[in-house]
Amino acid sequence: MFDKILIANRGEIALRVIRACREMGIKSVAVHSTADSDAMHVRMADEAICIGPASGTESYLNIASIIAACEVTGAQAIHPGYGFLSENAKFVQIVEDHDLTFIGPTADHIRIMGDKITAKETISALGVPCVPGSAGGVPSLAEAKRIGAEIGYPVIIKATAGGGGKGMKVAQTAADMESAFQTARAEGKSNFGNDEVYIEKYLTTPRHIEIQVFGDGKGNAVHLGERDCSLQRRHQKVFEEAPGPTITAEERAKIGKICADAVANINYIGAGTIEFLYENGEFYFIEMNTRLQVEHPVTESIFGVDLVREQIRVAEGLPMSFTQDDLEINGHSIEVRINAERLPNFAPCPGMITHFHAPGGLGVRMDSALYDGYSIPPYYDSLIGKLIVHGRDRQEALSRLNRALGELIVDGIDTTIPLFSQLLQEDDIHSGNYNIHWLEKWLEATYGA
Ligand code: ADP
């Protein structure tokens, strides 16, 4: 059993992991950059240690400093949160070489799923349906054009190493292929050091549906239903919910079992998310994330489970605390991402929080690391909080979200809070009638942005 866990992250997710540790009676160690000395995760953890200067590369991504921090504090395991080193196979290898435990999947699974071409090959061989497209990498423009003609336009060219919406370009027609192909390659090269790309049929009106899976590393796995994350801006999620408003119990059971069986088959350990596009009743795999997702609380809300606690349990070699039969959906949950960004262009807006008030009451969860007088540093992601609501059904969850947004006060900087209050006035949001392009179109119509 672990008695001390180091959290290689910051912000709300570091607090989220500290909370699970505390409930389990495990001591927590926060690491921080010089810019984060006053951050809430530093105050909340049992111990804190500075691991470098402000820049993420020199602190939260500094593997040597993080390993040294474990040695100095006697932490036996590392929880990576999301982002930073959470999907870095090399880091996992180094953690294991130092006889520490990485709370997450193996280096091999991270490597397989981190390369989208290999991930697609592996997942498809396990019986999971995929988007039609090239068989593997596409080495030349001539080959790209041949494939475009074969599968039919529009197509999307994706960097195999891509992530966070980078390294993806759509070619509407054959005439766009050259520039889309070259841009996707260049983005793959400059952002991820890998210019290999592949091609997929571009689905025009899909929803983004992802399945939460969880494995014990010993051949047992379950699914925890889906999340609908169709409301996106620049391929980035802003509003997530569970269950998906359009998914039936039969569809959930069927795709959920396919996903759980696939991860059981590879002895996957810990939390994972298999992402799909969903169009005309069909699921098409796009990628697998081998970590806890930002939007995991909506799943926790409807199943009443603590996913971080489960991650820690299986990392200790314990069984999961539930079986598939124990997992029953209760009600509906929605999360909105509160970013320090100025509308309408979503320009980052760091600065001093002069007043913060979190909403409360039945069915309201606010995950954030904000406090009065806190200065948001300009060096990191603009996500500063997540407001999660739970209701007996979708309608109640939406009303509760509206009520909670009205109580939430973040003064001193601009945030995305007004965006959600506005979205809640739209009929399409209430009827659940949207796909992955809806938000971009709405932003354009509303703000011309
Ligand atoms: P990333 O790793 O950058 O998040 P993903 O492969 O998960 O990239 O895709 C992110 C988003 O891009 C999806 O949620 C969807 O909005 C869009 N997308 C990806 N592949 C396709 C496709 N074949 N057709 C249409 N949209 C796509």
Boltz pocket constraint, residues with backbone or C-beta under 6 A from the ligand:
constraints:
  - pocket:
      binder: B
      contacts: [[A, 131], [A, 156], [A, 162], [A, 163], [A, 164], [A, 165], [A, 166], [A, 168], [A, 200], [A, 201], [A, 202], [A, 203], [A, 204], [A, 206], [A, 208], [A, 229], [A, 232], [A, 235], [A, 275], [A, 277], [A, 286], [A, 287], [A, 436]]
      max_distance: 6.0
